[in-house]
Amino acid sequence: MTEKNIPQGIYRHYKGNLYQVLHTAQHSETEEMLVVYRCLYGEYGVWVRPLSMFSETVEVEGKQVPRFELIKALAD
């Protein structure tokens, strides 16, 4: 996964819920790369998150784990 490219697919958040990455986008003012994704539960809301935050690791019970882990890649 590069800083400007993230595979479309199904991801598991470190807290357990599933999300589908739809696209990447670029902020019109800052040019920051963003990930456009939707929840695969509840009302299936659509969200955006900075790519740097989406692809970072977080500490869980003393271990570094991905914030979002790719479960299944989907075709572009």
Secondary structure, DSSP 8 states (H G I E B T S, - for coil): -BTTB---EEEEETTS-EEEEEEEEE-TTT--EEEEEEESSTT--EEEEEHHHHT-EEEETTEEEESEEEEEE---
